[in-house]
Amino acid sequence: MAHTDGDGWMQCSCGHKHWGLHGAAGLLLVRDGTILLQHRAPWVHNGVDLIAHEMNDESQEIRWVLFDDVTKMNLHPSFARNWPDLQALLGELLI
């Protein structure tokens, strides 16, 4: 079998369409009360010492955002739904 990066649409058993033939994963980067957010490109699923920059065409923008400003952003629906719990957990871990 040839190795592929997993780009592509798949349909789950519930009938929903998702981006990523191998599923999805996330990476959460936190620094000094900020979180690194990716503004996904419009064509991807739910799209609308570190130096952050776009690594491929799945990203439109990447930048550090203050925790208090995260909800002011147009967030991926799943991330928006989970951000309050995640922010509370981060608050406990970073104290």
C-alpha positions, -999 to 999 in steps of 0.1 A, spaced: 0 0 0 13 35 -9 17 60 19 -6 90 16 -11 121 38 -48 114 43 -61 144 24 -96 137 11 -132 136 21 -148 106 38 -184 99 48 -189 84 83 -215 57 92 -238 85 103 -238 100 68 -218 131 77 -190 142 54 -156 149 71 -122 160 59 -93 136 65 -92 100 53 -75 90 86 -95 110 110 -85 142 127 -61 152 154 -54 185 171 -24 202 187 -29 228 215 -1 253 220 -3 277 249 21 305 259 18 333 284 -20 333 285 -24 329 247 -34 300 225 -23 294 190 -53 293 166 -54 283 130 -78 301 106 -87 272 83 -88 278 45 -124 281 31 -122 249 11 -114 225 41 -140 210 65 -156 238 86 -133 264 70 -144 300 68 101 296 204 76 293 180 70 315 150 35 308 137 30 307 99 9 287 75 25 254 66 2 244 38 -29 254 19 -52 241 47 -45 272 67 -55 308 59 -39 323 90 -22 312 123 -18 335 152 -15 338 190 -48 348 206 -54 358 242 -76 334 261 -101 362 267 -103 370 230 -108 334 217 -147 337 218 -145 368 197 -132 348 168 -152 329 142 -143 294 156 -146 259 142 -180 247 157 -165 218 176 -137 239 191 -162 267 200 -184 241 218 -155 228 238 -135 260 245 -152 269 278 -143 235 293 -108 236 278 -102 271 291 -112 260 326 -89 231 325 -60 252 312 -67 276 341 -63 248 366 -31 235 349 -14 268 345 -19 281 380 
